[in-house]
Amino acid sequence: MGSWPYGRAMHLISRLAAFALILAPTAAVAAPSATEQRMIATVDAEQARTMALLERMVNQNSGSRNIAGNKAMAAMLTPEFESLGFTVRWIPMEHTGRAGHLVATHNGKAGAKRLLLIGHIDTVFEADSPFQTFRREGDKAMGPGVADDKGGIAVMLASLRAMKAAGTLKDANIVAFLTGDEEESGSPQSEARKDLIAAGKAADAALDFEGLSRDGGKDTGSIARRSVQDWTITVAAKSGHSSGVFGADGDGAIYALARIVAAMRAEIPEANLTLNVGLIAGGAQAALASDEAHASATGKTNIIAAEAVARGDLRTLSPEQNDRAIAKLRAILARDYPGATATLALGEGYPPMAPTAGNRALLDALNGVNATLDLPAMGALDPMKRGAGDISFVAADVSGLVGLGPASTGDHTPAETVDVPSMWRQAHRAALLMSRLAAQKR
């Protein structure tokens, strides 16, 4: 150290050591392995191929009610999966009013975890929609279903091709289940979803390739989705001359329904629960149309309303919360409404995907991938910010993670736009995550 004072020398050494720590890579985060680098490189090298497939899919109309269009989508995707060593089958669902489901199965190493990949080939845009064509503008691509969920399917296939190129697909046990009626389920729903539910019971983890959610500009993972259940309340009441209202003839159907709706608003809401009234009608006569999206009513000011009807939906985060809300609703309807009686009809709906420790563990595994890829950790999305989906049907039987598809804006509108660079980021994540999960023992 020459003539330098000892304290000054030690201070300099300390400063240099601290600077070296800043420059050094974090030891706890492993860089991508050679196999993982191969997957990343494959996704990037095949971007043009993936975009070409996305364009073909988007240009094929596959509205939920377009049976021929959904079958055409299945025909388009079958060779994509078969080229990767999957066995593909088509489950017809025309008896439910929908085309069917495409299921691709890859059998790998015995005893390894079994992955269920979930997506859907249908869109909200039917054959008579003016929004029919794929269009690309730089880093944005527009078109019907370009994100929801054809962009998700493109990401799924890009990641599977990357796994095959790197050798991690060979031993993987994977079922890709692409429904043809996610946007508008076939009926009865028990029939339309029985095969998906069976696939969930056989799986060890479910990965949903619907779109990536962003919150505050940051990528997030979804470990919970709320349910959705339609309900209809019908009120029948004594009718008569308006001069007798509040008397022996009672208050009429409209007053009764108004009291019911007010009680629902005051008594049922709680955290993570919403209860919407979307349609209401009342009068001497009131009825829902067959599509349950229109209502008609007739009446006069001097007639006590004999009929009233309201329709809406209930969304909850867990089966227990859903049961609690329905019990409260039934109790409200059972109260005394002078001269009137109320009945409740419940639709089949979508069950909730409750936040579980298993779901959180999958997000943790994804964040391990993010660390490897030098991407920020992803937080769990507030379930109030995401609607119901197909993964909810398997949530009671298998841990799941939602949002492996690309980021987008304007879903379900003619402004639907996918963020193209997010497709490659998501395919990197999915390929590494699936490879790591598939290599684990059951």
C-alpha positions as CSV (number, residue, x, y, z in Angstrom):
1,M,0.0,0.0,0.0
2,G,3.1,2.3,0.0
3,S,2.6,5.3,2.2
4,W,-1.2,5.2,2.1
5,P,-2.8,5.1,5.6
6,Y,-4.3,1.7,6.3
7,G,-7.8,3.0,6.8
8,R,-7.8,4.8,3.5
9,A,-6.6,1.7,1.7
10,M,-9.3,-0.5,3.2
11,H,-11.9,2.1,2.3
12,L,-10.8,1.9,-1.3
13,I,-10.8,-1.9,-1.3
14,S,-14.3,-1.9,0.1
15,R,-15.5,0.5,-2.6
16,L,-14.0,-1.6,-5.4
17,A,-15.5,-4.8,-3.9
18,A,-19.0,-3.2,-3.8
19,F,-18.6,-2.0,-7.4
20,A,-17.6,-5.5,-8.5
21,L,-20.7,-7.0,-6.9
22,I,-22.9,-4.5,-8.8
23,L,-21.3,-5.6,-12.1
24,A,-21.4,-9.4,-11.3
25,P,-24.4,-11.4,-12.4
26,T,-26.8,-12.6,-9.7
27,A,-25.7,-16.1,-8.8
28,A,-29.2,-17.2,-7.7
29,V,-30.6,-16.7,-11.2
30,A,-29.4,-19.2,-13.7
31,A,-29.0,-18.2,-17.3
32,P,-30.9,-20.2,-19.9
33,S,-29.5,-23.6,-20.5
34,A,-28.3,-24.6,-23.9
35,T,-31.6,-26.4,-24.4
36,E,-33.6,-23.4,-23.3
37,Q,-31.5,-21.2,-25.6
38,R,-32.5,-23.5,-28.4
39,M,-36.2,-23.0,-27.6
40,I,-35.8,-19.2,-27.5
41,A,-33.9,-19.2,-30.8
42,T,-36.5,-21.4,-32.5
43,V,-39.4,-19.2,-31.5
44,D,-37.5,-16.2,-32.9
45,A,-36.5,-17.9,-36.1
46,E,-40.1,-19.0,-36.8
47,Q,-41.8,-15.7,-36.3
48,A,-42.8,-15.4,-40.0
49,R,-44.2,-18.9,-39.9
50,T,-46.2,-18.2,-36.8
51,M,-47.6,-14.9,-38.2
52,A,-48.6,-16.7,-41.4
53,L,-50.6,-19.2,-39.4
54,L,-52.2,-16.5,-37.4
55,E,-53.3,-14.7,-40.6
56,R,-54.8,-17.9,-42.0
57,M,-56.7,-18.5,-38.8
58,V,-58.0,-15.0,-38.5
59,N,-59.2,-14.9,-42.1
60,Q,-61.2,-18.1,-41.5
61,N,-64.4,-17.0,-39.7
62,S,-65.2,-19.2,-36.8
63,G,-68.0,-17.5,-34.8
64,S,-69.3,-19.7,-32.1
65,R,-72.5,-20.5,-34.2
66,N,-70.5,-21.0,-37.5
67,I,-70.3,-24.8,-37.4
68,A,-68.6,-25.1,-40.8
69,G,-66.1,-22.3,-39.9
70,N,-65.1,-24.1,-36.7
71,K,-64.7,-27.3,-38.6
72,A,-62.5,-25.5,-41.1
73,M,-60.3,-24.2,-38.2
74,A,-60.0,-27.8,-36.9
75,A,-58.9,-29.0,-40.3
76,M,-56.3,-26.1,-40.5
77,L,-54.8,-27.0,-37.1
78,T,-54.8,-30.8,-37.3
79,P,-51.7,-31.0,-39.4
80,E,-49.9,-28.5,-37.2
81,F,-50.3,-30.7,-34.2
82,E,-49.7,-34.0,-36.1
83,S,-46.4,-32.7,-37.3
84,L,-45.3,-32.4,-33.7
85,G,-46.2,-36.0,-32.9
86,F,-49.7,-35.4,-31.5
87,T,-52.7,-37.7,-32.1
88,V,-55.6,-35.5,-33.0
89,R,-59.3,-36.2,-32.6
90,W,-62.5,-34.2,-33.2
91,I,-65.3,-34.4,-30.6
92,P,-68.5,-33.4,-32.5
93,M,-70.9,-31.2,-30.6
94,E,-73.6,-30.4,-33.2
95,H,-76.2,-31.9,-30.8
96,T,-75.5,-29.0,-28.5
97,G,-75.8,-26.4,-31.3
98,R,-72.0,-26.0,-31.8
99,A,-69.4,-27.6,-34.0
100,G,-67.2,-29.5,-31.6
101,H,-63.8,-29.6,-29.9
102,L,-60.3,-30.3,-31.2
103,V,-58.2,-32.4,-28.8
104,A,-54.5,-33.2,-29.5
105,T,-52.7,-35.7,-27.3
106,H,-48.9,-36.2,-27.0
107,N,-47.8,-39.2,-24.9
108,G,-44.4,-38.9,-23.4
109,K,-42.5,-40.5,-20.5
110,A,-44.5,-42.6,-18.0
111,G,-44.7,-41.1,-14.6
112,A,-44.1,-37.5,-15.7
113,K,-46.5,-34.7,-15.1
114,R,-49.4,-34.4,-17.4
115,L,-50.2,-30.9,-18.8
116,L,-53.5,-29.7,-20.1
117,L,-53.3,-26.8,-22.5
118,I,-56.6,-24.9,-23.0
119,G,-57.6,-22.6,-25.8
120,H,-60.6,-22.1,-28.2
121,I,-61.1,-21.9,-31.9
122,D,-64.3,-19.9,-31.9
123,T,-64.7,-16.2,-31.7
124,V,-67.5,-13.7,-30.9
125,F,-67.6,-12.6,-34.6
126,E,-70.2,-14.5,-36.6
127,A,-70.3,-15.0,-40.3
128,D,-72.4,-11.9,-40.8
129,S,-70.0,-9.6,-39.0
130,P,-68.4,-6.9,-41.1
131,F,-65.1,-7.6,-39.1
132,Q,-63.6,-10.5,-41.0
133,T,-60.0,-9.8,-42.2
134,F,-56.5,-9.9,-40.8
135,R,-54.4,-6.7,-41.1
136,R,-50.8,-6.0,-39.9
137,E,-49.4,-2.6,-39.1
138,G,-45.9,-2.9,-37.7
139,D,-46.0,-4.3,-34.2
140,K,-49.8,-4.4,-34.3
141,A,-52.1,-7.0,-35.9
142,M,-55.9,-6.6,-36.2
143,G,-58.7,-9.0,-37.0
144,P,-61.5,-11.1,-35.6
145,G,-60.0,-13.3,-32.9
146,V,-56.5,-12.2,-33.6
147,A,-55.9,-12.2,-29.8
148,D,-58.9,-14.1,-28.4
149,D,-58.0,-16.8,-29.0
150,K,-56.3,-17.3,-32.3
151,G,-53.3,-15.4,-31.1
152,G,-53.2,-17.7,-28.1
153,I,-53.3,-20.8,-30.3
154,A,-50.4,-19.3,-32.4
155,V,-48.4,-18.9,-29.2
156,M,-49.2,-22.4,-28.1
157,L,-48.0,-24.0,-31.3
158,A,-44.9,-21.8,-31.5
159,S,-43.9,-22.9,-28.0
160,L,-44.6,-26.6,-28.8
161,R,-42.5,-26.4,-32.0
162,A,-39.7,-24.8,-29.9
163,M,-39.9,-27.7,-27.5
164,K,-39.7,-30.2,-30.3
165,A,-36.6,-28.5,-31.8
166,A,-34.9,-28.5,-28.4
167,G,-35.9,-32.1,-27.6
168,T,-38.1,-31.4,-24.6
169,L,-41.3,-32.4,-26.2
170,K,-40.3,-36.0,-26.8
171,D,-40.9,-37.0,-23.1
172,A,-43.8,-34.6,-22.4
173,N,-47.3,-35.7,-21.6
174,I,-49.5,-33.0,-23.1
175,V,-53.2,-32.7,-24.0
176,A,-54.1,-29.5,-26.0
177,F,-57.9,-29.0,-25.7
178,L,-59.3,-26.4,-28.0
179,T,-63.1,-25.8,-27.5
180,G,-65.3,-24.6,-30.3
181,D,-67.8,-22.8,-28.1
182,E,-65.9,-20.9,-25.4
183,E,-67.5,-17.6,-26.4
184,E,-71.0,-19.0,-26.4
185,S,-71.3,-22.5,-24.9
186,G,-73.4,-25.2,-26.4
187,S,-76.4,-26.5,-24.5
188,P,-76.8,-28.4,-22.3
189,Q,-73.5,-27.3,-20.8
190,S,-73.1,-30.5,-19.0
191,E,-72.7,-32.2,-22.4
192,A,-70.7,-29.4,-23.9
193,R,-68.1,-29.4,-21.2
194,K,-68.0,-33.1,-20.0
195,D,-64.9,-33.9,-22.1
196,L,-63.0,-30.9,-20.9
197,I,-63.8,-31.7,-17.3
198,A,-62.6,-35.3,-17.9
199,A,-59.3,-34.0,-19.3
200,G,-58.9,-31.8,-16.2
201,K,-59.4,-34.7,-13.9
202,A,-56.6,-36.6,-15.7
203,A,-54.1,-33.7,-15.7
204,D,-51.6,-32.4,-13.1
205,A,-51.5,-28.8,-14.3
206,A,-53.7,-26.7,-16.6
207,L,-52.3,-23.8,-18.7
208,D,-54.8,-21.5,-20.4
209,F,-53.6,-19.7,-23.5
210,E,-56.1,-16.9,-23.5
211,G,-54.6,-13.4,-23.5
212,L,-51.9,-12.0,-21.2
213,S,-53.4,-9.4,-18.8
214,R,-51.4,-6.3,-18.0
215,D,-52.0,-4.1,-15.0
216,G,-50.4,-0.7,-14.7
217,G,-48.3,-1.5,-17.8
218,K,-46.9,-4.7,-16.2
219,D,-47.4,-8.3,-17.3
220,T,-49.5,-10.3,-14.8
221,G,-50.5,-13.9,-14.3
222,S,-54.1,-15.0,-13.5
223,I,-54.5,-17.5,-10.7
224,A,-58.2,-16.9,-10.3
225,R,-61.3,-16.2,-12.4
226,R,-64.7,-15.3,-11.2
227,S,-67.8,-17.4,-12.1
228,V,-70.7,-16.1,-14.2
229,Q,-74.3,-17.3,-13.7
230,D,-77.3,-15.9,-15.3
231,W,-80.5,-15.6,-13.3
232,T,-84.1,-14.6,-14.0
233,I,-86.7,-13.5,-11.4
234,T,-90.3,-13.6,-12.4
235,V,-93.0,-12.0,-10.3
236,A,-96.8,-12.8,-10.5
237,A,-99.3,-10.6,-8.7
238,K,-103.0,-9.9,-8.3
239,S,-104.2,-7.3,-10.8
240,G,-107.1,-4.9,-10.5
241,H,-108.0,-1.3,-10.8
242,S,-105.3,1.1,-9.8
243,S,-107.5,2.6,-7.1
244,G,-107.2,-0.6,-5.1
245,V,-103.3,-0.6,-5.0
246,F,-101.9,-1.0,-1.5
247,G,-105.2,-2.5,-0.5
248,A,-106.7,-6.0,-0.7
249,D,-105.2,-6.5,-4.2
250,G,-101.7,-5.8,-2.9
251,D,-98.9,-3.7,-4.3
252,G,-98.6,-5.3,-7.8
253,A,-95.7,-7.0,-9.5
254,I,-93.6,-3.9,-10.2
255,Y,-93.5,-2.7,-6.6
256,A,-92.6,-6.3,-5.5
257,L,-89.8,-6.6,-8.0
258,A,-88.5,-3.1,-7.2
259,R,-88.3,-4.1,-3.5
260,I,-86.5,-7.4,-4.4
261,V,-83.9,-5.6,-6.6
262,A,-83.3,-3.0,-3.9
263,A,-82.8,-5.7,-1.3
264,M,-80.4,-7.6,-3.6
265,R,-78.3,-4.4,-4.0
266,A,-78.2,-3.8,-0.3
267,E,-77.7,-7.3,1.1
268,I,-75.8,-9.5,-1.3
269,P,-72.7,-7.7,-2.5
270,E,-69.4,-8.5,-0.8
271,A,-65.7,-8.5,-1.8
272,N,-65.1,-10.1,-5.2
273,L,-68.8,-10.5,-5.9
274,T,-71.0,-8.6,-8.4
275,L,-74.7,-8.9,-9.0
276,N,-75.9,-7.1,-12.1
277,V,-79.5,-6.4,-13.2
278,G,-79.3,-6.2,-17.0
279,L,-82.9,-6.3,-18.1
280,I,-86.2,-5.5,-16.5
281,A,-89.9,-5.2,-17.6
282,G,-93.3,-5.1,-15.9
283,G,-97.0,-4.4,-16.5
284,A,-100.3,-6.1,-17.0
285,Q,-98.3,-8.5,-19.1
286,A,-94.5,-9.0,-19.2
287,A,-92.4,-11.7,-20.9
288,L,-88.9,-12.5,-22.0
289,A,-88.3,-13.2,-25.7
290,S,-87.0,-16.6,-26.6
291,D,-83.4,-15.2,-27.0
292,E,-83.6,-14.0,-23.4
293,A,-82.1,-10.7,-24.5
294,H,-85.3,-8.9,-25.1
295,A,-88.4,-8.3,-23.0
296,S,-91.9,-7.0,-23.8
297,A,-94.5,-5.4,-21.5
298,T,-98.0,-4.0,-21.8
299,G,-100.1,-2.1,-19.3
300,K,-102.0,1.0,-18.4
301,T,-101.7,3.5,-15.6
302,N,-105.0,2.5,-14.1
303,I,-104.2,-1.3,-13.9
304,I,-102.2,-2.8,-11.1
305,A,-99.2,-4.7,-12.7
306,A,-99.7,-8.4,-12.8
307,E,-96.3,-9.5,-14.1
308,A,-92.7,-8.4,-13.9
309,V,-89.5,-10.0,-14.9
310,A,-85.8,-9.1,-14.3
311,R,-82.7,-10.8,-15.7
312,G,-79.0,-10.4,-14.8
313,D,-75.8,-12.2,-13.8
314,L,-74.0,-13.1,-10.6
315,R,-70.1,-13.4,-10.5
316,T,-68.2,-14.9,-7.6
317,L,-64.7,-16.0,-6.7
318,S,-65.4,-19.4,-5.1
319,P,-68.2,-22.0,-5.0
320,E,-68.8,-21.2,-1.3
321,Q,-69.3,-17.5,-2.2
322,N,-71.7,-18.4,-5.0
323,D,-73.7,-20.7,-2.8
324,R,-73.9,-18.0,-0.1
325,A,-75.2,-15.4,-2.6
326,I,-77.8,-17.7,-4.0
327,A,-79.0,-18.6,-0.5
328,K,-79.4,-14.8,0.2
329,L,-81.2,-14.3,-3.1
330,R,-83.7,-17.1,-2.3
331,A,-84.3,-15.7,1.1
332,I,-85.1,-12.3,-0.3
333,L,-87.6,-13.8,-2.8
334,A,-89.2,-15.8,0.0
335,R,-90.3,-12.6,1.9
336,D,-93.8,-11.3,1.9
337,Y,-94.7,-9.1,-1.0
338,P,-98.4,-8.1,-0.7
339,G,-100.4,-9.8,-3.4
340,A,-97.3,-11.1,-5.2
341,T,-95.0,-14.2,-5.4
342,A,-91.5,-14.4,-6.9
343,T,-89.7,-17.3,-8.5
344,L,-86.0,-17.7,-9.4
345,A,-84.5,-19.5,-12.4
346,L,-80.8,-20.0,-12.7
347,G,-78.7,-20.6,-15.8
348,E,-75.9,-23.1,-16.0
349,G,-73.2,-20.5,-16.1
350,Y,-69.4,-20.9,-15.7
351,P,-68.0,-22.0,-12.3
352,P,-65.4,-19.9,-10.5
353,M,-61.6,-20.6,-10.5
354,A,-60.7,-19.9,-6.9
355,P,-57.2,-18.7,-6.0
356,T,-55.4,-21.8,-4.6
357,A,-52.0,-22.7,-3.4
358,G,-51.5,-24.9,-6.4
359,N,-52.4,-22.0,-8.8
360,R,-49.9,-19.8,-6.9
361,A,-47.2,-22.4,-7.3
362,L,-47.7,-22.4,-11.0
363,L,-47.3,-18.6,-11.1
364,D,-44.1,-19.0,-9.0
365,A,-42.8,-21.5,-11.5
366,L,-43.5,-19.0,-14.3
367,N,-41.7,-16.4,-12.3
368,G,-38.7,-18.8,-12.2
369,V,-38.9,-18.7,-16.0
370,N,-39.1,-14.9,-16.0
371,A,-35.9,-14.8,-13.9
372,T,-34.1,-17.0,-16.4
373,L,-35.3,-14.8,-19.3
374,D,-34.3,-11.6,-17.3
375,L,-38.0,-10.5,-17.3
376,P,-39.7,-8.8,-14.4
377,A,-41.6,-11.0,-12.0
378,M,-45.3,-11.2,-12.7
379,G,-47.9,-10.5,-9.9
380,A,-51.3,-12.1,-9.6
381,L,-54.0,-10.2,-11.5
382,D,-57.0,-9.0,-9.5
383,P,-59.7,-11.5,-10.4
384,M,-62.2,-8.6,-10.6
385,K,-60.3,-7.6,-13.8
386,R,-60.9,-10.8,-15.7
387,G,-64.0,-12.6,-16.9
388,A,-65.0,-16.3,-16.8
389,G,-63.4,-18.8,-19.1
390,D,-63.1,-22.5,-19.9
391,I,-60.3,-23.2,-17.4
392,S,-62.9,-22.7,-14.6
393,F,-64.5,-26.0,-15.6
394,V,-61.4,-27.9,-14.5
395,A,-60.4,-25.6,-11.6
396,A,-62.0,-27.9,-9.0
397,D,-59.8,-30.8,-10.1
398,V,-56.4,-29.4,-11.2
399,S,-54.2,-26.4,-10.5
400,G,-54.2,-23.8,-13.3
401,L,-52.7,-20.7,-14.6
402,V,-54.3,-18.3,-17.1
403,G,-52.9,-15.8,-19.5
404,L,-50.2,-17.5,-21.6
405,G,-51.6,-15.9,-24.8
406,P,-50.4,-12.5,-26.2
407,A,-51.3,-9.1,-24.9
408,S,-54.0,-7.2,-26.7
409,T,-56.6,-4.4,-26.7
410,G,-60.1,-4.2,-27.9
411,D,-61.0,-7.8,-27.5
412,H,-64.6,-8.7,-28.6
413,T,-64.8,-5.5,-30.6
414,P,-63.9,-4.5,-34.2
415,A,-60.9,-2.8,-32.7
416,E,-59.3,-6.2,-31.5
417,T,-55.6,-5.7,-31.8
418,V,-52.7,-8.0,-30.7
419,D,-49.3,-6.8,-29.6
420,V,-47.1,-8.8,-31.9
421,P,-43.8,-8.6,-29.9
422,S,-45.7,-10.0,-26.9
423,M,-46.3,-13.2,-28.8
424,W,-42.6,-14.0,-28.9
425,R,-42.2,-13.1,-25.2
426,Q,-45.1,-15.4,-24.3
427,A,-43.9,-18.2,-26.5
428,H,-40.5,-18.1,-24.8
429,R,-42.2,-18.2,-21.4
430,A,-44.6,-21.0,-22.3
431,A,-41.9,-23.2,-23.9
432,L,-39.6,-23.0,-20.9
433,L,-42.5,-23.4,-18.4
434,M,-44.0,-26.4,-20.1
435,S,-40.5,-28.0,-20.5
436,R,-39.8,-27.6,-16.8
437,L,-43.2,-28.8,-15.7
438,A,-43.3,-31.8,-18.1
439,A,-39.9,-33.0,-16.8
440,Q,-41.2,-33.2,-13.2
441,K,-42.5,-36.5,-11.7
442,R,-46.2,-36.7,-10.8
